[in-house]
Amino acid sequence: MALSTMIPSVTPSNALKAHAIISILFSLPVIISGAGGFLELISDGAVKSAQMKGPIAQLLIHITYVDFVKNWYVSAISWMCASKAVTVQKMVIKINLMMMAGALLALIYSPPVAGGPMVPPPVLAYFSTMCVLYCLALQVPKKVLKMMPSLPKIGGSSAAPAKKKATPTPARRTPSRRR
């Protein structure tokens, strides 16, 4: 059995729509239980919302709300680009992958809770799901290309070659034979 038949087909458009939905779902804990509840979830209970007092706690809550807005921004950009040209979709996918790689490096460099997991389980699930979907979307199988001829070949251009208009040629005159 060929490997391409075992790997599910994910188009760049579907991957971006999935990211938009998952990013909104990831921000629901902030809507439901506030920034303190989200911090409890993300720190696996090490940070309690009842302990969130003082200037450092206010900064942490502020950063959490900024992250909440960032998730809505990522959702909006991903959803909007899902209807654009495939080259644009792939560019946004690569930018989103770089954003997640940067966030992962920040989590490894500075874990949210000393002695806790470097990457909290919800974040690990989010990054894992999106990285798999994005990697599948960047490797569009040939059978999908046959079904959707508007998709470019990997490394190809999405622009179809322009058809040249037939231009009337002026009648050719023979040179005069005057001497």
MARTORMAR-56311 format. One line per 3 residues: their letters; for each residue x, y, z of C-alpha. Coordinates in steps of 0.001 Angstrom, whole numbers, plus 500000, padded with zeros to 6 digits. Layout:
<rs>
a	X/Y/Z | ...
</rs>
This chain:
<rs>
mal	500000/500000/500000 | 501366/503380/498977 | 502112/505915/501672
stm	500044/508581/499881 | 496885/506466/500260 | 497435/506074/504002
ips	497941/509787/504694 | 494701/511767/504763 | 494345/514636/502317
vtp	494207/518027/503969 | 493967/521089/501792 | 495583/524342/502909
sna	492108/525899/503069 | 490813/523190/505426 | 493901/523465/507635
lka	493450/527227/507975 | 489746/526845/508802 | 490647/524227/511417
hai	493195/526610/512943 | 490584/529362/513100 | 488138/527101/514930
isi	490729/525553/517269 | 492138/528967/518151 | 488646/530223/519065
lfs	488040/527074/521139 | 491388/527607/522858 | 490236/531063/523964
lpv	486911/529848/525397 | 488333/529221/528915 | 489112/532948/529154
iis	485508/533763/528207 | 484049/531152/530568 | 486248/531515/533654
gag	488256/534690/533068 | 492003/535112/532870 | 492511/533585/536337
gfl	490649/530418/535357 | 492645/530178/532144 | 495900/530522/534096
eli	494768/527712/536429 | 494107/525513/533405 | 497344/526323/531620
sdg	499472/525917/534770 | 497760/522606/535600 | 496467/524043/538890
avk	499809/525430/540106 | 498484/528994/539861 | 495165/529609/541647
saq	492972/532491/540590 | 492290/533269/544276 | 496030/533980/544720
mkg	496072/536491/541848 | 496750/539682/543805 | 499385/542375/543479
pia	501147/544084/540584 | 502784/540910/539199 | 499426/539129/539143
qll	497859/542092/537340 | 500619/541958/534720 | 500036/538219/534266
ihi	496295/538762/533857 | 496978/541581/531390 | 499270/539332/529326
tyv	496608/536612/529377 | 494032/538984/527920 | 496540/540102/525259
dfv	497055/536403/524394 | 493267/536025/524215 | 493095/538845/521645
knw	496009/537251/519752 | 494018/533998/519474 | 491072/535880/517958
yvs	493459/537642/515582 | 494983/534316/514467 | 491452/532964/513962
ais	490409/535936/511838 | 493530/535858/509662 | 493321/532082/509199
wmc	489610/532143/508340 | 490031/535060/505926 | 492990/533476/504127
ask	491159/530164/503693 | 489362/531713/500712 | 492462/533245/499102
avt	494816/531770/496483 | 496660/528607/497456 | 500018/530403/497393
vqk	498691/532903/499962 | 497277/530052/502081 | 500630/528271/502105
mvi	502422/531474/503058 | 500032/532035/505994 | 500470/528385/507030
kin	504245/528841/507100 | 503901/532070/509113 | 501583/530302/511597
lmm	504088/527444/511890 | 506846/529964/512653 | 504624/531623/515285
mag	504003/528264/516977 | 507719/527382/516816 | 508558/530705/518465
all	505966/530118/521186 | 507322/526611/521741 | 510859/527966/522104
ali	509595/530557/524602 | 507886/527795/526625 | 511028/525658/526611
ysp	513239/528615/527525 | 510899/529794/530260 | 508365/527179/531443
pva	505154/528662/532867 | 505547/526846/536203 | 508873/525988/537811
ggp	509151/522224/538052 | 506027/521746/535920 | 505767/520595/532340
mvp	507676/522728/529838 | 504677/522763/527533 | 501287/522635/529269
ppv	499023/519804/528020 | 496429/522103/526350 | 499174/523955/524475
lay	500825/520664/523498 | 497508/519415/522071 | 496978/522688/520184
fst	500485/522768/518689 | 500496/519050/517859 | 497132/519148/516095
mcv	497940/522237/514079 | 501457/521143/513130 | 500151/517809/511815
lyc	497351/519511/509855 | 499697/522128/508445 | 502358/519607/507433
lal	499708/517518/505680 | 498345/520621/503965 | 501765/521624/502675
qvp	502190/518166/501122 | 499076/518049/498951 | 498886/514552/497380
kkv	498599/514098/493604 | 495082/512668/493837 | 493887/515939/495377
lkm	495664/517885/492645 | 493789/515846/490019 | 490441/516557/491708
mps	491251/520246/492146 | 493167/521444/489074 | 493334/524980/490437
lpk	495784/523856/493133 | 499405/524395/492064 | 501908/521592/492020
igg	504330/521665/494966 | 506806/524373/494132 | 504699/525477/491162
ssa	502792/528625/490470 | 499058/528974/490939 | 498813/531368/488047
apa	497765/529820/484768 | 499760/530954/481785 | 498070/533837/480081
kkk	496617/533105/476654 | 497992/535337/473995 | 495501/537259/471990
atp	495798/536880/468302 | 496815/540234/466985 | 496123/541051/463409
tpa	499301/541398/461459 | 499484/544241/459009 | 499463/543244/455394
rrt	502982/542744/454282 | 504063/544914/451469 | 506562/543776/449038
psr	509390/546154/448540 | 509064/548224/445468 | 511352/547424/442655
rr	512041/550983/441709 | 515538/551764/440732
</rs>
